């Protein structure tokens, strides 16, 4: 079964860090562009960050630039999102997504073939 699974979500205080991981099973991530999206209550899903299949290129939404870092470990079939200096407005469900024959555009893959089920991130004191 082809699957993406996110982990690492939770409750964190404003200004704190959190690291999310996305692990693939049933397929190899090497050939896929990977993106992180988020959706806050009452808002549309938005692209947060994206990384090329080789890991050589990445881009970010303006709202997270300088605070979030995306990285990938193709040997372990994982992609991580390091989130620092978290703000209450970062509270959302975070999803990873994989796209084959895709490009990173404005912090999101141009095409998505697989979605994870999401992990909740809550930033609150």
Secondary structure as GFF3:
##gff-version 3
##sequence-region A 1 125
A	DSSP	beta_strand	3	7	.	.	.	ID=ss1
A	DSSP	beta_strand	10	12	.	.	.	ID=ss2
A	DSSP	beta_strand	18	25	.	.	.	ID=ss3
A	DSSP	three_ten_helix	29	31	.	.	.	ID=ss4
A	DSSP	beta_strand	32	39	.	.	.	ID=ss5
A	DSSP	beta_strand	46	51	.	.	.	ID=ss6
A	DSSP	beta_strand	58	60	.	.	.	ID=ss7
A	DSSP	beta_strand	68	73	.	.	.	ID=ss8
A	DSSP	beta_strand	78	83	.	.	.	ID=ss9
A	DSSP	three_ten_helix	88	90	.	.	.	ID=ss10
A	DSSP	beta_strand	92	100	.	.	.	ID=ss11
A	DSSP	beta_strand	104	105	.	.	.	ID=ss12
A	DSSP	beta_strand	108	109	.	.	.	ID=ss13
A	DSSP	beta_strand	114	115	.	.	.	ID=ss14
A	DSSP	beta_strand	119	123	.	.	.	ID=ss15
###
